[in-house]
Amino acid sequence: MHAEPYLLFINLGVPELSIIVLLVLILFGPGKLPGVMKSLGDGVRQFKDAASGEAAKKADKTE
């Protein structure tokens, strides 16, 4: 039985997550990290709004 490729990322443990967090801190530094996470959150929110049609509803309300 073979696992689907997208399921391989679900099985992350504490050591793997620790390495990811360490790499992010090294790449962006602690000063820029809040801004990077805010931008990431805004991008995810925009994607969810576009996928559910909320962006079109918001655009219609402003016109």
N, C-alpha and C positions, 0 to 999 in steps of 0.2 A: 504494500500500500504506500503510495507516494503522497506527500503533503503538497497542497497547492503552494506556489511560490509566494503568494501574498500572506500566507499563514506563518511563514518563517519569521516574520518581524514581530509577531504577537508574543512569541516566547522569549521575552527579554527579562533577565533577572537583575538583581542588584549590581553585580559586577559590571554587566554590560551598560546599564544605565549610568553607573558611576563614571565609566570611561567616556561616555557620550557627554556628560555634564562637564567633565574635566576638559575635553577637547573644545567645547563651546566656550568655556572660560578662557582658555588659552587663545582661541581665535579672536574673540571679541573683547575680552577684558571685562573686569567687573563694572567699570564705569559705563560702558555702552550696553551692557546686558539688559537693563530695563527697557531701553529704547528698542532694542532688537525684539524682545518678547512682546512689546506693545504693537510693533509693526506686524509681527507674526499673528497676533490675535486679531488685529484689524483685517488682515488678509483672509484669515479663516472665517471671520464673521461675514465679510463681503462675499466669499465663496458660498457660504450657507444661504445667504440672502438671495444670491443669484440662482442657486439651485432650487430654492423653494418659491421663487417668484416675488419675494418681498421687495427686491430692488425696484421692480416695475411698479409696485404699489406705492412705494415711497416717492418715486418720480412723478406719478400721477397726482399725488396729493400736493406736491410743490407747485404744479403748474396751474 
